[in-house]
Amino acid sequence: MLSRRVLRILIAIGLVLLVTLLVAVFVIGALAWLLGAMGDLPGQTVLGWVALACGLLAVIDLIFLVLVVAIHTLGAPEHPPDEPS
């Protein structure tokens, strides 16, 4: 079983990757739209496919995050430790 520290690191990496991919989808999609407006249809098509690939990677990352958070939650103790008073 993975340690809690490793799971927290995986969650942090997954969140950073998700935000990066979503920004990339937006920027590449906007650039594809701009190229289409300028009449560069091959460029628009290529960047459209790249934006779609980034979107699919974001969905895969979301699935990964759900699985890691589920493992993190299932590995948690049922009763929180007593707090010293």
C-alpha positions as a Markdown table, in Angstrom:
| # | Residue | x | y | z |
|---|---|---|---|---|
| 1 | Met | 0.0 | 0.0 | 0.0 |
| 2 | Leu | 1.2 | 3.5 | -0.8 |
| 3 | Ser | 2.1 | 5.7 | 2.1 |
| 4 | Arg | 0.0 | 8.8 | 2.8 |
| 5 | Arg | 2.9 | 11.1 | 1.9 |
| 6 | Val | 3.2 | 9.5 | -1.6 |
| 7 | Leu | -0.6 | 9.8 | -2.1 |
| 8 | Arg | -0.5 | 13.5 | -1.2 |
| 9 | Ile | 2.3 | 14.1 | -3.6 |
| 10 | Leu | 0.4 | 12.3 | -6.4 |
| 11 | Ile | -2.7 | 14.4 | -5.6 |
| 12 | Ala | -0.6 | 17.6 | -5.8 |
| 13 | Ile | 1.0 | 16.5 | -9.1 |
| 14 | Gly | -2.4 | 15.5 | -10.6 |
| 15 | Leu | -3.9 | 18.9 | -9.6 |
| 16 | Val | -1.0 | 20.9 | -11.1 |
| 17 | Leu | -1.2 | 18.8 | -14.3 |
| 18 | Leu | -5.0 | 19.3 | -14.5 |
| 19 | Val | -4.7 | 23.0 | -14.3 |
| 20 | Thr | -1.9 | 23.1 | -16.8 |
| 21 | Leu | -3.8 | 20.9 | -19.3 |
| 22 | Leu | -7.0 | 23.0 | -19.0 |
| 23 | Val | -5.0 | 26.2 | -19.7 |
| 24 | Ala | -3.3 | 24.5 | -22.6 |
| 25 | Val | -6.7 | 23.5 | -24.0 |
| 26 | Phe | -8.0 | 27.0 | -23.8 |
| 27 | Val | -4.8 | 28.6 | -25.3 |
| 28 | Ile | -4.4 | 26.1 | -28.1 |
| 29 | Gly | -8.1 | 26.2 | -28.9 |
| 30 | Ala | -8.0 | 30.0 | -29.1 |
| 31 | Leu | -5.0 | 29.9 | -31.3 |
| 32 | Ala | -6.7 | 27.3 | -33.6 |
| 33 | Trp | -9.7 | 29.6 | -33.8 |
| 34 | Leu | -7.4 | 32.5 | -34.7 |
| 35 | Leu | -5.7 | 30.5 | -37.4 |
| 36 | Gly | -9.0 | 29.6 | -38.9 |
| 37 | Ala | -10.1 | 33.2 | -38.9 |
| 38 | Met | -6.9 | 34.1 | -40.8 |
| 39 | Gly | -7.6 | 31.4 | -43.4 |
| 40 | Asp | -5.0 | 28.8 | -42.3 |
| 41 | Leu | -7.1 | 25.7 | -42.4 |
| 42 | Pro | -4.3 | 23.1 | -42.0 |
| 43 | Gly | -3.0 | 25.0 | -39.0 |
| 44 | Gln | -6.5 | 25.2 | -37.5 |
| 45 | Thr | -7.0 | 21.5 | -38.0 |
| 46 | Val | -3.7 | 20.5 | -36.4 |
| 47 | Leu | -4.1 | 22.8 | -33.4 |
| 48 | Gly | -7.7 | 21.5 | -33.1 |
| 49 | Trp | -6.5 | 18.0 | -32.8 |
| 50 | Val | -3.8 | 19.0 | -30.3 |
| 51 | Ala | -6.4 | 20.8 | -28.2 |
| 52 | Leu | -8.6 | 17.7 | -28.3 |
| 53 | Ala | -5.6 | 15.6 | -27.2 |
| 54 | Cys | -5.0 | 17.9 | -24.3 |
| 55 | Gly | -8.6 | 17.7 | -23.3 |
| 56 | Leu | -8.5 | 13.9 | -23.4 |
| 57 | Leu | -5.4 | 14.0 | -21.2 |
| 58 | Ala | -7.3 | 16.3 | -18.8 |
| 59 | Val | -10.1 | 13.7 | -18.6 |
| 60 | Ile | -7.6 | 10.9 | -17.9 |
| 61 | Asp | -6.0 | 13.0 | -15.3 |
| 62 | Leu | -9.4 | 13.6 | -13.6 |
| 63 | Ile | -10.0 | 9.8 | -13.5 |
| 64 | Phe | -6.5 | 9.4 | -12.0 |
| 65 | Leu | -7.3 | 12.0 | -9.4 |
| 66 | Val | -10.6 | 10.3 | -8.4 |
| 67 | Leu | -8.8 | 7.0 | -8.0 |
| 68 | Val | -6.0 | 8.4 | -5.9 |
| 69 | Val | -8.4 | 10.3 | -3.7 |
| 70 | Ala | -10.4 | 7.1 | -3.3 |
| 71 | Ile | -7.3 | 5.2 | -2.3 |
| 72 | His | -6.3 | 8.0 | 0.1 |
| 73 | Thr | -9.8 | 8.0 | 1.7 |
| 74 | Leu | -10.0 | 4.2 | 2.0 |
| 75 | Gly | -6.6 | 4.0 | 3.6 |
| 76 | Ala | -7.6 | 6.6 | 6.3 |
| 77 | Pro | -8.2 | 5.3 | 9.8 |
| 78 | Glu | -11.8 | 4.9 | 10.8 |
| 79 | His | -11.5 | 6.8 | 14.0 |
| 80 | Pro | -9.4 | 10.0 | 14.2 |
| 81 | Pro | -6.6 | 9.8 | 16.8 |
| 82 | Asp | -7.4 | 11.4 | 20.2 |
| 83 | Glu | -6.2 | 14.9 | 20.5 |
| 84 | Pro | -4.1 | 15.6 | 23.5 |
| 85 | Ser | -5.6 | 18.1 | 25.8 |
